[in-house]
Amino acid sequence: MKYENIVPAKFVARPNRFIAQVELDGQAISVHVKNTGRCKELLLPDRIVYLEKAKNPERKTPYDLVAVETPIGIVNIDSQAPNAVVKEWLERQDYDYIDPEHKFGDSRIDFYMKKGKDEYLLEVKGCTLIKDGVGYFPDAPTERGVKHLRELAKATKDGYKAKIAFVIQVEGVSEVRPNVETHPEFGVALNEATDAGVEILYLKCKVESDSLEIID
């Protein structure tokens, strides 16, 4: 996926999870943060961040903060990006049918795919928390994530080929582990899901200030 109208700025502060204060062209402005996670190890004062100009000129926040420069490289923190790049990636595979936001049980699973007689369910998670070269998910408790893992585990009993994909939003990282320190239940649910036959995918990406793409 490619962003339009990306500009660099300097991060100043994050007064709440939706808003960041940045310095752009010598002026202090408020921008929308496209990630409700903590990102506290990423969004540090004076770091270079990348902003996408909002398409709606009337919006109170004229830019979206989508990425940040860190010592390990550019980290894309756009929480909408993982589903977008997975859709592009799936379209390069040989599935007969792909249905985003698929209604299943009491949830909406990110993707349903079909290939011949086989039916697949795929849930997507973006990973931005990196420690010592390893990715961790989640960076904040996610009851929704636990629910989806349990839905996938049940689906395997009904004959679905179920998968969870961790989209790694920084280069140089190839593994994601459950962040049990932050949300122990997610680790339990992930173990239950893999025991039930849910496949884990670690999707590495090429990350630039204005783009994100899964490396095949």
N, C-alpha and C positions, 0 to 999 in steps of 0.2 A: 504494500500500500504506500501511496505517495501523498504527502501533505502539500498544501498550497500556501504560499505566502508565509514561510517560516522566517522568523527574525530572532537573533540572540538578545538576551537581556541578563541582568545580574539579579540573582535572588536576594531578597531582603528578609522576609518573614512570612509566616503562614498563620494568620490570626484564627482561622478555622479550617475545617477539612475541605471546604469548597473554594476558598479564596487564598491567593498568595499576593504578597506585595513585592513588586520587582522594580528595578530601575532600568528604564528604556530610553535611550538617547538623552540621558541626563535628567529625565523626569521620573518621579515616583508614580506608579499606577497600580491598580488592583486588577488581577487577572483570575480567570477560572482555572481551577486545578482539575484535570480530567482523571482524577484518582481519589477515591474517598479513603484509601488506606493511609497508614501512618506516614510512610516514606520519610521518617525522621532521620534515618541515616543517609538519605539522599539529598533532601532539600535543606542545605546548610547555607548560612549567610555567605555572600560573595561568590557563590558558585554560578557558573554560566548555565542558564536555562534556555530552552528553545520554545518559542511561542508561535502558535498558528492564529492568524487573524480570523476573527469570527465572521461568518458570512452575513450575519444580521447586523447592519450598521447601527441599529437602535439599541443594541444590547448594552447593559450597564458595564459589563466586563468586556472590553474590546478584543481580548485575546484569550486563547486557551493555552495553558502550560502543558506541553506534551512530552518533554524530554529534559534531561539534565546531564551536564558533564561531571564525571567522577574520576577518581584516580584509576579506575579499571576500564574506563571508556564511557561512551554515551549510553545512558540508561533511558529507554522509552518507558514512561510511566502512564501512558494513555490506556485507561482500563477498557476502552472500546476497541483498541487496536488488535488484541489477540484474536477475537472472533473474526475481525475483518481479514487478517492475514491467513487464518485457518480456512476461511471460505475460499480465498484465492488458491491456497495449497490443495484443498480437496478437489477443486475444479481441474487441477492438473493431474489428478489420479484417475483411475478408470472406473469410477462409480457410475452406475446407470441413473441414479437419482439422488439428489441432495436436498434436504429440507431443513433450513435453519429454524431455530426457535420452535422445535417440535414438541407438541403437547404429548406428555407421557405420564400416566398416573396423576399424581397431584402436582406435578412440576412441568416446567418447560425445559427440555434438554436442548443444549445448544445446536446439535446437528443430528438428524436422522439420515442415514445413507442406505442405499440398496445396491447390491451387485448380484445379479442372477437371482438365486433364491435366498441369498444371505441378507439379513437385515442388521444394521449397525446403529448404535447410539454412541454419540461422542460428546463429552462435556469438556469445556475449555477453561483453563485457568492461566492467568498471566503471572509470571514470576519476576519480581523486581528486587527481592531481598536476597543479597549475596553475602555470604560469610566464608572467608578463606577459600574462595574459588568454587563454592557450592551454593546452589540456589535453595531457598527455603520458601515454603508456602503453607499457610497464609502469613501476611505480616500483621494481620489483625483478626480476631475471632470471626469465623464465618459459619453461622448455623445453616445458611443456604448451601454452602459447600458440602457440609456434612450430609444434609438431606439429599443432595444430588448423588453423592457417592452411594448412599443406601438405595436410592432408586436404581442406579446402575447395577448394583449387586443383585437386586431382585430381578432385573431384566434378564440377566444371564440364565436364570432358572426358566425363563419363558422362551429361551432359544436365541435371544439377541446376542450379537457380538458387541460387547460394551467396552468402551475405551475412555480414559481420561487423558487429556493432552495438556502438558505444562508448556506454555510458550515462554521461552527464556528471553526476556527483553533487554539483554545485554550480550555482547559477544564474549567468547572465551569460556563459557560455562556450559557444561553438558549434562549435569545431574541436578535433580531437584528432590529435596527431602521434606517430609512433613515437619512443620515448625511446631513441635509438641510443646516447646517452652511457652509459646503464646497460646496455642489451642490444642490441648492434649486430645480432645475428642476427634479432631480432624485426623490425627495420626491413627487412632483406633479405627475410624471409619475407613481410612485408606487401606489398612491391613485387612479389614473384613472384605473390602471390595476386591482386592487382589486375590485373597483366598477363594472368593466366589468366581474368579476367572476374568475379572476386569483387567484389561491391558493398560499399562502406563506408557505414554509416549512423552519423550523429552524432545521438544521441537526447538532446535537452535536457529537463531536468526542473524541476519545481517542487519546491523543497526546503524543508521545515520541520522543526522539532525532532522532531515526531512523525509525519512522513509523507514519502513520496517518490512522485512521479507523473510519468510521461512526458508532456510537452506535445505534443499532436497538431499 
